[in-house]
Amino acid sequence: MPQAVKAPLDADEERVTRAQRLLIHLGAALVSQPFDTHTHDRLRTFLADDADDVLASLDALRQRPEAELRQRIAELAGHRLMLHGGTA
């Protein structure tokens, strides 16, 4: 069975996705080793250097119209979405 080719992420989607993965990783690291200075340094660096751009990208994604978001989700998931949340 051939695999569907999924659409690549645009710049905002990529930035938010990378940040989400990093923050989940850092959050888990803080839970397991709350006093690890390397984890704290990585979090500080993210907050100082990247957080503003990520928040701007997140805001841009949130500003997209619902129809555009549904279309984009369908492209990324590799299938069509029905109007009320089912799949076709």
N, CA, C and O atoms as CSV, one atom per row, in Angstrom:
chain,resi,resn,atom,element,x,y,z
A,1,MET,N,N,0.844,-1.177,0.000
A,1,MET,CA,C,0.000,0.000,0.000
A,1,MET,C,C,0.893,1.245,0.000
A,1,MET,O,O,1.721,1.389,0.900
A,2,PRO,N,N,0.755,2.148,-0.975
A,2,PRO,CA,C,1.603,3.329,-1.028
A,2,PRO,C,C,1.252,4.300,0.091
A,2,PRO,O,O,0.088,4.446,0.467
A,3,GLN,N,N,2.296,4.971,0.623
A,3,GLN,CA,C,2.075,5.956,1.668
A,3,GLN,C,C,1.724,7.297,1.047
A,3,GLN,O,O,2.252,7.666,-0.002
A,4,ALA,N,N,0.828,8.020,1.705
A,4,ALA,CA,C,0.477,9.358,1.251
A,4,ALA,C,C,1.619,10.307,1.578
A,4,ALA,O,O,2.223,10.215,2.646
A,5,VAL,N,N,1.911,11.206,0.672
A,5,VAL,CA,C,2.936,12.209,0.914
A,5,VAL,C,C,2.277,13.369,1.647
A,5,VAL,O,O,1.315,13.963,1.161
A,6,LYS,N,N,2.805,13.680,2.813
A,6,LYS,CA,C,2.239,14.761,3.601
A,6,LYS,C,C,2.907,16.075,3.224
A,6,LYS,O,O,4.074,16.106,2.832
A,7,ALA,N,N,2.160,17.144,3.349
A,7,ALA,CA,C,2.655,18.474,3.026
A,7,ALA,C,C,3.714,18.889,4.042
A,7,ALA,O,O,3.596,18.564,5.224
A,8,PRO,N,N,4.745,19.600,3.598
A,8,PRO,CA,C,5.749,20.099,4.550
A,8,PRO,C,C,5.166,21.236,5.388
A,8,PRO,O,O,4.219,21.907,4.976
A,9,LEU,N,N,5.741,21.439,6.560
A,9,LEU,CA,C,5.309,22.530,7.423
A,9,LEU,C,C,5.811,23.858,6.867
A,9,LEU,O,O,6.907,23.934,6.311
A,10,ASP,N,N,4.998,24.907,7.022
A,10,ASP,CA,C,5.489,26.227,6.656
A,10,ASP,C,C,6.347,26.755,7.816
A,10,ASP,O,O,6.477,26.083,8.839
A,11,ALA,N,N,6.923,27.935,7.667
A,11,ALA,CA,C,7.872,28.460,8.657
A,11,ALA,C,C,7.243,28.604,10.046
A,11,ALA,O,O,7.861,28.232,11.043
A,12,ASP,N,N,6.023,29.140,10.117
A,12,ASP,CA,C,5.369,29.300,11.418
A,12,ASP,C,C,5.057,27.955,12.057
A,12,ASP,O,O,5.279,27.762,13.252
A,13,GLU,N,N,4.545,27.034,11.263
A,13,GLU,CA,C,4.229,25.697,11.782
A,13,GLU,C,C,5.488,24.991,12.279
A,13,GLU,O,O,5.479,24.359,13.335
A,14,GLU,N,N,6.557,25.103,11.519
A,14,GLU,CA,C,7.828,24.480,11.896
A,14,GLU,C,C,8.353,25.080,13.206
A,14,GLU,O,O,8.758,24.345,14.107
A,15,ARG,N,N,8.345,26.399,13.310
A,15,ARG,CA,C,8.850,27.081,14.506
A,15,ARG,C,C,8.054,26.668,15.743
A,15,ARG,O,O,8.641,26.366,16.782
A,16,VAL,N,N,6.738,26.654,15.642
A,16,VAL,CA,C,5.900,26.293,16.788
A,16,VAL,C,C,6.077,24.811,17.133
A,16,VAL,O,O,6.138,24.458,18.311
A,17,THR,N,N,6.157,23.961,16.142
A,17,THR,CA,C,6.325,22.530,16.388
A,17,THR,C,C,7.657,22.234,17.071
A,17,THR,O,O,7.713,21.472,18.036
A,18,ARG,N,N,8.719,22.838,16.568
A,18,ARG,CA,C,10.039,22.639,17.201
A,18,ARG,C,C,10.039,23.139,18.641
A,18,ARG,O,O,10.578,22.480,19.530
A,19,ALA,N,N,9.437,24.297,18.872
A,19,ALA,CA,C,9.388,24.851,20.224
A,19,ALA,C,C,8.577,23.956,21.145
A,19,ALA,O,O,8.966,23.723,22.290
A,20,GLN,N,N,7.460,23.457,20.657
A,20,GLN,CA,C,6.627,22.577,21.478
A,20,GLN,C,C,7.406,21.331,21.885
A,20,GLN,O,O,7.376,20.928,23.048
A,21,ARG,N,N,8.095,20.728,20.937
A,21,ARG,CA,C,8.886,19.524,21.251
A,21,ARG,C,C,9.984,19.838,22.259
A,21,ARG,O,O,10.207,19.074,23.198
A,22,LEU,N,N,10.672,20.968,22.064
A,22,LEU,CA,C,11.732,21.358,22.989
A,22,LEU,C,C,11.169,21.599,24.382
A,22,LEU,O,O,11.731,21.121,25.367
A,23,LEU,N,N,10.066,22.336,24.476
A,23,LEU,CA,C,9.509,22.659,25.780
A,23,LEU,C,C,8.960,21.428,26.498
A,23,LEU,O,O,9.065,21.334,27.721
A,24,ILE,N,N,8.390,20.503,25.773
A,24,ILE,CA,C,7.945,19.241,26.395
A,24,ILE,C,C,9.161,18.487,26.930
A,24,ILE,O,O,9.135,17.970,28.047
A,25,HIS,N,N,10.222,18.426,26.130
A,25,HIS,CA,C,11.458,17.754,26.561
A,25,HIS,C,C,12.037,18.429,27.808
A,25,HIS,O,O,12.407,17.754,28.768
A,26,LEU,N,N,12.113,19.769,27.788
A,26,LEU,CA,C,12.659,20.495,28.930
A,26,LEU,C,C,11.770,20.345,30.155
A,26,LEU,O,O,12.272,20.214,31.271
A,27,GLY,N,N,10.459,20.362,29.961
A,27,GLY,CA,C,9.542,20.171,31.080
A,27,GLY,C,C,9.728,18.808,31.738
A,27,GLY,O,O,9.749,18.691,32.963
A,28,ALA,N,N,9.863,17.787,30.908
A,28,ALA,CA,C,10.093,16.439,31.444
A,28,ALA,C,C,11.432,16.372,32.173
A,28,ALA,O,O,11.542,15.738,33.223
A,29,ALA,N,N,12.444,17.024,31.615
A,29,ALA,CA,C,13.759,17.039,32.259
A,29,ALA,C,C,13.701,17.754,33.606
A,29,ALA,O,O,14.333,17.323,34.570
A,30,LEU,N,N,12.940,18.850,33.670
A,30,LEU,CA,C,12.807,19.570,34.943
A,30,LEU,C,C,12.074,18.747,35.993
A,30,LEU,O,O,12.377,18.845,37.182
A,31,VAL,N,N,11.113,17.939,35.563
A,31,VAL,CA,C,10.406,17.079,36.509
A,31,VAL,C,C,11.334,15.992,37.033
A,31,VAL,O,O,11.355,15.713,38.232
A,32,SER,N,N,12.099,15.381,36.137
A,32,SER,CA,C,12.953,14.266,36.565
A,32,SER,C,C,14.215,14.729,37.288
A,32,SER,O,O,14.709,14.045,38.184
A,33,GLN,N,N,14.737,15.901,36.893
A,33,GLN,CA,C,15.942,16.439,37.542
A,33,GLN,C,C,15.781,17.950,37.708
A,33,GLN,O,O,16.348,18.725,36.938
A,34,PRO,N,N,15.007,18.366,38.714
A,34,PRO,CA,C,14.632,19.777,38.827
A,34,PRO,C,C,15.790,20.749,39.050
A,34,PRO,O,O,15.612,21.951,38.853
A,35,PHE,N,N,16.952,20.278,39.448
A,35,PHE,CA,C,18.067,21.181,39.719
A,35,PHE,C,C,19.196,21.048,38.705
A,35,PHE,O,O,20.314,21.492,38.965
A,36,ASP,N,N,18.917,20.444,37.557
A,36,ASP,CA,C,19.927,20.285,36.522
A,36,ASP,C,C,20.204,21.641,35.866
A,36,ASP,O,O,19.321,22.217,35.232
A,37,THR,N,N,21.409,22.138,36.016
A,37,THR,CA,C,21.733,23.471,35.502
A,37,THR,C,C,21.728,23.527,33.978
A,37,THR,O,O,21.411,24.570,33.406
A,38,HIS,N,N,22.070,22.438,33.316
A,38,HIS,CA,C,22.050,22.408,31.845
A,38,HIS,C,C,20.625,22.625,31.328
A,38,HIS,O,O,20.415,23.374,30.373
A,39,THR,N,N,19.658,21.974,31.953
A,39,THR,CA,C,18.253,22.144,31.553
A,39,THR,C,C,17.807,23.583,31.792
A,39,THR,O,O,17.137,24.178,30.948
A,40,HIS,N,N,18.173,24.130,32.920
A,40,HIS,CA,C,17.811,25.523,33.214
A,40,HIS,C,C,18.432,26.475,32.193
A,40,HIS,O,O,17.788,27.424,31.745
A,41,ASP,N,N,19.681,26.213,31.832
A,41,ASP,CA,C,20.353,27.055,30.828
A,41,ASP,C,C,19.664,26.966,29.475
A,41,ASP,O,O,19.488,27.980,28.799
A,42,ARG,N,N,19.274,25.762,29.075
A,42,ARG,CA,C,18.572,25.598,27.791
A,42,ARG,C,C,17.235,26.329,27.794
A,42,ARG,O,O,16.857,26.940,26.795
A,43,LEU,N,N,16.518,26.268,28.915
A,43,LEU,CA,C,15.240,26.968,29.024
A,43,LEU,C,C,15.452,28.484,28.989
A,43,LEU,O,O,14.719,29.198,28.305
A,44,ARG,N,N,16.446,28.970,29.721
A,44,ARG,CA,C,16.736,30.409,29.699
A,44,ARG,C,C,17.098,30.874,28.297
A,44,ARG,O,O,16.658,31.935,27.855
A,45,THR,N,N,17.895,30.082,27.604
A,45,THR,CA,C,18.288,30.433,26.239
A,45,THR,C,C,17.077,30.498,25.324
A,45,THR,O,O,16.940,31.432,24.535
A,46,PHE,N,N,16.200,29.508,25.427
A,46,PHE,CA,C,14.976,29.531,24.624
A,46,PHE,C,C,14.166,30.790,24.916
A,46,PHE,O,O,13.735,31.485,23.995
A,47,LEU,N,N,13.961,31.080,26.188
A,47,LEU,CA,C,13.145,32.235,26.566
A,47,LEU,C,C,13.773,33.547,26.086
A,47,LEU,O,O,13.060,34.450,25.648
A,48,ALA,N,N,15.081,33.652,26.165
A,48,ALA,CA,C,15.772,34.882,25.760
A,48,ALA,C,C,15.868,35.036,24.251
A,48,ALA,O,O,15.727,36.142,23.729
A,49,ASP,N,N,16.108,33.935,23.547
A,49,ASP,CA,C,16.440,34.015,22.119
A,49,ASP,C,C,15.304,33.654,21.170
A,49,ASP,O,O,15.250,34.181,20.058
A,50,ASP,N,N,14.405,32.779,21.575
A,50,ASP,CA,C,13.447,32.208,20.628
A,50,ASP,C,C,11.978,32.433,20.968
A,50,ASP,O,O,11.126,32.396,20.080
A,51,ALA,N,N,11.677,32.661,22.225
A,51,ALA,CA,C,10.274,32.689,22.649
A,51,ALA,C,C,9.457,33.746,21.910
A,51,ALA,O,O,8.318,33.476,21.529
A,52,ASP,N,N,10.003,34.933,21.699
A,52,ASP,CA,C,9.235,35.985,21.026
A,52,ASP,C,C,8.851,35.587,19.604
A,52,ASP,O,O,7.721,35.821,19.177
A,53,ASP,N,N,9.790,34.983,18.867
A,53,ASP,CA,C,9.490,34.537,17.505
A,53,ASP,C,C,8.459,33.416,17.498
A,53,ASP,O,O,7.577,33.378,16.640
A,54,VAL,N,N,8.574,32.510,18.453
A,54,VAL,CA,C,7.618,31.406,18.540
A,54,VAL,C,C,6.224,31.942,18.866
A,54,VAL,O,O,5.236,31.505,18.275
A,55,LEU,N,N,6.143,32.873,19.792
A,55,LEU,CA,C,4.836,33.442,20.129
A,55,LEU,C,C,4.243,34.203,18.955
A,55,LEU,O,O,3.029,34.173,18.754
A,56,ALA,N,N,5.070,34.881,18.178
A,56,ALA,CA,C,4.574,35.573,16.980
A,56,ALA,C,C,4.052,34.562,15.963
A,56,ALA,O,O,3.013,34.785,15.343
A,57,SER,N,N,4.769,33.452,15.791
A,57,SER,CA,C,4.310,32.401,14.872
A,57,SER,C,C,3.010,31.778,15.361
A,57,SER,O,O,2.101,31.524,14.572
A,58,LEU,N,N,2.927,31.537,16.654
A,58,LEU,CA,C,1.703,30.972,17.223
A,58,LEU,C,C,0.527,31.917,17.002
A,58,LEU,O,O,-0.573,31.477,16.667
A,59,ASP,N,N,0.755,33.207,17.189
A,59,ASP,CA,C,-0.297,34.185,16.952
A,59,ASP,C,C,-0.714,34.183,15.476
A,59,ASP,O,O,-1.903,34.256,15.166
A,60,ALA,N,N,0.265,34.098,14.572
A,60,ALA,CA,C,-0.044,34.049,13.136
A,60,ALA,C,C,-0.892,32.821,12.808
A,60,ALA,O,O,-1.830,32.909,12.016
A,61,LEU,N,N,-0.567,31.683,13.410
A,61,LEU,CA,C,-1.350,30.461,13.172
A,61,LEU,C,C,-2.768,30.619,13.710
A,61,LEU,O,O,-3.729,30.172,13.084
A,62,ARG,N,N,-2.894,31.245,14.853
A,62,ARG,CA,C,-4.216,31.432,15.460
A,62,ARG,C,C,-5.084,32.414,14.682
A,62,ARG,O,O,-6.309,32.386,14.802
A,63,GLN,N,N,-4.469,33.270,13.897
A,63,GLN,CA,C,-5.207,34.264,13.117
A,63,GLN,C,C,-5.768,33.692,11.810
A,63,GLN,O,O,-6.577,34.340,11.147
A,64,ARG,N,N,-5.350,32.504,11.448
A,64,ARG,CA,C,-5.831,31.911,10.200
A,64,ARG,C,C,-7.325,31.611,10.317
A,64,ARG,O,O,-7.797,31.196,11.375
A,65,PRO,N,N,-8.066,31.821,9.232
A,65,PRO,CA,C,-9.502,31.497,9.243
A,65,PRO,C,C,-9.723,29.994,9.435
A,65,PRO,O,O,-8.879,29.177,9.066
A,66,GLU,N,N,-10.859,29.651,10.013
A,66,GLU,CA,C,-11.162,28.249,10.309
A,66,GLU,C,C,-11.074,27.364,9.061
A,66,GLU,O,O,-10.526,26.263,9.119
A,67,ALA,N,N,-11.603,27.835,7.953
A,67,ALA,CA,C,-11.567,27.026,6.727
A,67,ALA,C,C,-10.128,26.742,6.309
A,67,ALA,O,O,-9.811,25.632,5.883
A,68,GLU,N,N,-9.266,27.733,6.430
A,68,GLU,CA,C,-7.851,27.539,6.084
A,68,GLU,C,C,-7.196,26.546,7.042
A,68,GLU,O,O,-6.411,25.698,6.618
A,69,LEU,N,N,-7.518,26.650,8.327
A,69,LEU,CA,C,-6.966,25.717,9.307
A,69,LEU,C,C,-7.411,24.283,9.026
A,69,LEU,O,O,-6.607,23.352,9.079
A,70,ARG,N,N,-8.691,24.115,8.729
A,70,ARG,CA,C,-9.195,22.770,8.406
A,70,ARG,C,C,-8.497,22.200,7.172
A,70,ARG,O,O,-8.128,21.026,7.149
A,71,GLN,N,N,-8.321,23.026,6.157
A,71,GLN,CA,C,-7.642,22.594,4.944
A,71,GLN,C,C,-6.197,22.200,5.253
A,71,GLN,O,O,-5.699,21.188,4.762
A,72,ARG,N,N,-5.544,23.005,6.064
A,72,ARG,CA,C,-4.148,22.733,6.392
A,72,ARG,C,C,-4.014,21.455,7.217
A,72,ARG,O,O,-3.102,20.660,6.988
A,73,ILE,N,N,-4.910,21.258,8.163
A,73,ILE,CA,C,-4.903,20.024,8.954
A,73,ILE,C,C,-5.084,18.825,8.042
A,73,ILE,O,O,-4.396,17.816,8.195
A,74,ALA,N,N,-5.995,18.928,7.102
A,74,ALA,CA,C,-6.229,17.833,6.161
A,74,ALA,C,C,-4.976,17.554,5.333
A,74,ALA,O,O,-4.617,16.396,5.122
A,75,GLU,N,N,-4.316,18.603,4.866
A,75,GLU,CA,C,-3.080,18.422,4.089
A,75,GLU,C,C,-2.016,17.723,4.918
A,75,GLU,O,O,-1.355,16.798,4.446
A,76,LEU,N,N,-1.854,18.168,6.153
A,76,LEU,CA,C,-0.823,17.596,7.015
A,76,LEU,C,C,-1.144,16.168,7.445
A,76,LEU,O,O,-0.247,15.341,7.609
A,77,ALA,N,N,-2.440,15.891,7.626
A,77,ALA,CA,C,-2.850,14.553,8.045
A,77,ALA,C,C,-2.912,13.586,6.865
A,77,ALA,O,O,-2.903,12.369,7.050
A,78,GLY,N,N,-2.974,14.132,5.657
A,78,GLY,CA,C,-3.025,13.273,4.480
A,78,GLY,C,C,-4.404,12.755,4.149
A,78,GLY,O,O,-4.524,11.757,3.438
A,79,HIS,N,N,-5.452,13.399,4.639
A,79,HIS,CA,C,-6.818,12.999,4.298
A,79,HIS,C,C,-7.740,14.198,4.392
A,79,HIS,O,O,-7.360,15.248,4.910
A,80,ARG,N,N,-8.950,14.036,3.890
A,80,ARG,CA,C,-9.947,15.110,3.921
A,80,ARG,C,C,-10.704,15.078,5.235
A,80,ARG,O,O,-10.935,14.006,5.795
A,81,LEU,N,N,-11.094,16.249,5.733
A,81,LEU,CA,C,-11.920,16.353,6.915
A,81,LEU,C,C,-13.317,16.778,6.516
A,81,LEU,O,O,-13.491,17.648,5.662
A,82,MET,N,N,-14.321,16.159,7.140
A,82,MET,CA,C,-15.697,16.566,6.877
A,82,MET,C,C,-15.979,17.839,7.677
A,82,MET,O,O,-15.227,18.180,8.591
A,83,LEU,N,N,-17.042,18.526,7.341
A,83,LEU,CA,C,-17.361,19.812,7.922
A,83,LEU,C,C,-17.449,19.789,9.454
A,83,LEU,O,O,-16.986,20.728,10.101
A,84,HIS,N,N,-18.022,18.758,10.038
A,84,HIS,CA,C,-18.225,18.741,11.490
A,84,HIS,C,C,-17.249,17.814,12.190
A,84,HIS,O,O,-17.613,17.184,13.184
A,85,GLY,N,N,-16.032,17.711,11.707
A,85,GLY,CA,C,-14.983,17.011,12.411
A,85,GLY,C,C,-14.766,15.557,12.064
A,85,GLY,O,O,-13.769,14.979,12.498
A,86,GLY,N,N,-15.659,14.927,11.293
A,86,GLY,CA,C,-15.434,13.548,10.875
A,86,GLY,C,C,-14.421,13.510,9.753
A,86,GLY,O,O,-14.004,14.558,9.260
A,87,THR,N,N,-14.019,12.329,9.342
A,87,THR,CA,C,-13.110,12.211,8.205
A,87,THR,C,C,-13.824,11.590,7.034
A,87,THR,O,O,-14.782,10.834,7.192
A,88,ALA,N,N,-13.343,11.922,5.863
A,88,ALA,CA,C,-13.937,11.370,4.645
A,88,ALA,C,C,-12.960,10.437,3.978
A,88,ALA,O,O,-13.269,9.865,2.932
